[in-house]
């Protein structure tokens, strides 16, 4: 039996608006195990992205409990801001619908940039070549090492997303949260990206939690859930 790495209990998220309180997540129970590829489908506006942001520690929950089980049990809501940032940087990778690559930097620089920023560029000169070497190996594994010194504007949409995946994988995260990663891609590029997720999953055991409207890809995941009005159902 694979090790459970994430448990969510009665998770709720409410936003304050001019019209009043808006309940987006309404008591979600959820778990994920090592090596799973989990698809979350559902109509727009039902809370899928909010759920990823909350379990990814980008947004705090209004109530409920999130427990990660990497190095012992960790409740992100009990961490200081600095400790939470370190935890997220070490354990969680993100891939979004838009790649958010920095246009003025080349592919290698984009892949290592979060690492440089997270440590305030300290020891940059000492570690820079080592970081570049690691980034190049990841790009090679993803089949885009030939584009390492190109800028994002010189890449296709599928190549840009592969760079975003490389950036997400740079810290060897235990879990990757992907929010509509194929949303801006044609069907062929979408299929190639999903096959890439499967390859990474098989080689590293990384858990993927993927929000998607792509039903054909969702059906290929190891588990599929649907969000309806702020609640996850099988």
C-alpha positions as CSV (number, residue, x, y, z in Angstrom):
1,X,0.0,0.0,0.0
2,X,1.4,3.4,-1.0
3,X,2.2,6.0,1.6
4,X,-0.4,8.7,2.1
5,X,1.2,12.1,1.8
6,X,-1.8,14.5,2.1
7,X,-4.9,14.5,4.2
8,X,-7.6,17.2,4.0
9,X,-10.4,17.4,6.5
10,X,-13.6,19.5,6.3
11,X,-11.7,22.2,4.3
12,X,-13.6,25.5,3.9
13,X,-12.7,28.7,2.1
14,X,-14.8,31.9,2.3
15,X,-14.0,35.1,0.5
16,X,-15.4,38.5,1.5
17,X,-16.9,40.5,-1.3
18,X,-18.9,43.7,-1.5
19,X,-22.0,41.7,-1.8
20,X,-21.2,39.7,1.3
21,X,-19.4,36.4,2.1
22,X,-18.8,33.9,-0.7
23,X,-18.4,30.3,0.3
24,X,-16.2,28.6,-2.3
25,X,-15.0,25.4,-0.6
26,X,-17.7,23.9,1.6
27,X,-16.2,21.2,3.8
28,X,-13.9,19.1,1.6
29,X,-12.4,15.8,2.7
30,X,-9.6,14.5,0.5
31,X,-6.5,12.4,0.6
32,X,-3.6,11.7,-1.8
33,X,-1.0,9.0,-1.8
34,X,2.5,8.8,-3.1
35,X,2.6,8.1,-6.8
36,X,-1.0,9.0,-7.7
37,X,-2.1,11.1,-10.6
38,X,-5.4,12.6,-9.6
39,X,-7.7,14.5,-11.9
40,X,-10.2,17.1,-10.6
41,X,-12.8,18.1,-13.1
42,X,-15.9,20.3,-12.9
43,X,-17.5,23.4,-14.3
44,X,-15.8,26.8,-14.2
45,X,-16.3,28.7,-10.9
46,X,-17.0,25.7,-8.6
47,X,-13.7,26.1,-6.6
48,X,-11.2,23.8,-8.3
49,X,-8.4,26.4,-8.6
50,X,-9.1,27.7,-5.1
51,X,-8.8,24.2,-3.8
52,X,-5.3,23.8,-5.4
53,X,-4.3,27.2,-4.1
54,X,-5.3,26.3,-0.6
55,X,-3.7,22.9,-0.4
56,X,-0.7,24.4,-2.1
57,X,-0.4,26.9,0.8
58,X,-0.8,29.9,-1.6
59,X,-4.1,30.7,0.2
60,X,-4.9,30.0,3.9
61,X,-8.1,28.0,4.6
62,X,-10.9,29.6,6.4
63,X,-11.3,26.5,8.5
64,X,-10.5,22.8,8.3
65,X,-7.2,20.9,8.4
66,X,-4.5,20.2,5.9
67,X,-1.8,17.7,6.9
68,X,1.2,16.8,4.8
69,X,3.2,13.7,5.6
70,X,6.6,14.1,4.1
71,X,9.0,14.5,7.0
72,X,6.6,13.6,9.8
73,X,3.2,15.4,9.9
74,X,3.1,19.0,8.9
75,X,0.1,21.4,9.3
76,X,1.0,24.3,7.1
77,X,-1.4,26.7,9.0
78,X,0.8,26.3,12.1
79,X,4.1,27.4,10.3
80,X,5.6,30.8,10.4
81,X,5.6,32.7,7.1
82,X,9.3,31.9,6.5
83,X,8.8,28.3,7.4
84,X,5.8,28.0,5.2
85,X,7.7,29.5,2.3
86,X,10.5,27.0,2.8
87,X,8.1,24.1,3.1
88,X,6.3,25.1,-0.2
89,X,9.6,25.6,-2.0
90,X,10.9,22.2,-0.9
91,X,7.9,20.0,-1.3
92,X,5.4,21.5,-3.8
93,X,5.7,22.2,-7.5
94,X,3.2,24.3,-9.5
95,X,2.2,24.3,-13.1
96,X,-0.4,26.8,-14.3
97,X,-2.5,27.3,-17.4
98,X,-0.2,30.2,-18.4
99,X,3.5,29.4,-18.1
100,X,4.5,32.6,-16.4
101,X,8.0,32.5,-17.9
102,X,10.1,35.6,-17.7
103,X,10.5,36.9,-21.3
104,X,13.9,38.6,-20.7
105,X,15.6,35.4,-19.5
106,X,16.4,32.2,-21.4
107,X,15.0,28.8,-20.6
108,X,17.8,27.7,-18.2
109,X,17.6,31.0,-16.3
110,X,13.8,30.6,-16.0
111,X,14.1,27.1,-14.6
112,X,16.6,28.1,-11.9
113,X,15.1,31.6,-11.1
114,X,12.8,30.5,-8.3
115,X,15.8,28.8,-6.6
116,X,17.8,31.9,-6.8
117,X,15.0,34.1,-5.6
118,X,14.1,31.9,-2.7
119,X,17.6,32.2,-1.3
120,X,18.0,35.9,-2.0
121,X,20.7,35.2,-4.6
122,X,23.1,34.4,-1.8
123,X,26.0,32.2,-2.9
124,X,24.8,32.8,-6.5
125,X,28.3,32.8,-8.0
126,X,29.3,29.7,-6.1
127,X,26.3,27.6,-7.1
128,X,25.2,29.1,-10.4
129,X,27.0,26.6,-12.6
130,X,25.8,23.7,-10.5
131,X,22.2,25.0,-10.8
132,X,22.5,25.3,-14.5
133,X,23.9,21.8,-14.8
134,X,20.9,20.4,-12.9
135,X,18.4,22.5,-14.9
136,X,20.0,21.2,-18.2
137,X,19.6,17.6,-17.0
138,X,15.9,18.2,-16.3
139,X,15.4,19.9,-19.7
140,X,17.2,16.9,-21.3
141,X,14.8,14.5,-19.6
142,X,11.9,16.5,-20.9
143,X,13.2,16.6,-24.4
144,X,13.9,20.3,-24.7
145,X,17.5,20.7,-23.9
146,X,18.1,22.0,-27.4
147,X,16.1,25.1,-26.4
148,X,18.0,25.7,-23.2
149,X,19.4,29.1,-24.4
150,X,16.3,30.3,-26.2
151,X,14.0,32.9,-24.7
152,X,10.3,32.0,-24.1
153,X,9.1,34.0,-27.1
154,X,11.1,31.7,-29.4
155,X,9.3,28.6,-28.1
156,X,6.0,26.9,-29.1
157,X,3.2,26.7,-26.6
158,X,4.0,23.1,-25.8
159,X,7.7,23.9,-25.3
160,X,6.8,26.8,-23.0
161,X,4.7,24.5,-20.8
162,X,7.6,21.9,-20.7
163,X,9.8,24.7,-19.4
164,X,7.2,25.5,-16.8
165,X,7.2,21.8,-15.8
166,X,11.0,21.8,-15.6
167,X,10.8,24.8,-13.3
168,X,8.2,23.0,-11.1
169,X,10.4,19.9,-10.9
170,X,13.7,21.7,-10.1
171,X,13.4,21.2,-6.3
172,X,12.4,17.5,-6.7
173,X,8.9,18.1,-5.2
174,X,6.9,15.4,-3.6
175,X,3.7,16.7,-5.2
176,X,3.0,18.8,-8.3
177,X,-0.2,20.8,-8.4
178,X,-1.3,21.5,-12.0
179,X,-4.1,24.0,-12.7
180,X,-5.4,23.6,-16.2
181,X,-1.9,22.9,-17.6
182,X,-3.2,21.9,-21.0
183,X,-5.8,24.8,-21.2
184,X,-3.8,26.8,-23.7
185,X,-2.5,23.9,-25.8
186,X,-3.7,22.2,-28.9
187,X,-4.8,18.5,-28.6
188,X,-1.5,17.1,-29.6
189,X,0.5,19.3,-27.3
190,X,-1.9,18.5,-24.5
191,X,-1.5,14.8,-25.0
192,X,2.3,15.1,-25.1
193,X,2.3,17.1,-21.8
194,X,0.1,14.5,-20.1
195,X,2.4,11.7,-21.3
196,X,5.3,13.7,-19.8
197,X,3.4,13.8,-16.4
198,X,3.0,10.1,-16.6
199,X,6.7,9.6,-17.4
200,X,7.8,11.7,-14.5
201,X,5.3,9.9,-12.2
202,X,6.6,6.5,-13.2
203,X,10.3,7.5,-12.9
204,X,10.1,9.5,-9.6
205,X,6.9,8.6,-7.8
206,X,5.9,12.2,-7.8
207,X,2.2,12.7,-7.0
208,X,0.2,14.9,-9.5
209,X,-3.0,16.6,-8.6
210,X,-4.4,18.1,-11.9
211,X,-7.3,20.4,-12.4
212,X,-8.6,20.0,-15.9
213,X,-11.5,20.4,-18.3
214,X,-9.9,17.8,-20.6
215,X,-12.1,14.8,-20.1
216,X,-10.0,12.4,-22.2
217,X,-6.9,13.1,-20.2
218,X,-8.8,13.0,-16.9
219,X,-9.9,9.4,-17.7
220,X,-6.3,8.4,-18.0
221,X,-5.4,9.4,-14.4
222,X,-5.2,6.9,-11.6
223,X,-8.1,8.6,-9.8
224,X,-10.7,11.0,-11.0
225,X,-12.8,13.4,-8.8
226,X,-15.4,16.0,-9.7
227,X,-16.0,19.3,-7.9
228,X,-19.6,20.3,-7.7
229,X,-20.5,23.6,-5.9
230,X,-17.5,23.6,-3.6
231,X,-17.5,19.9,-2.7
232,X,-15.5,17.0,-4.2
233,X,-17.3,13.8,-5.2
234,X,-16.1,10.6,-6.8
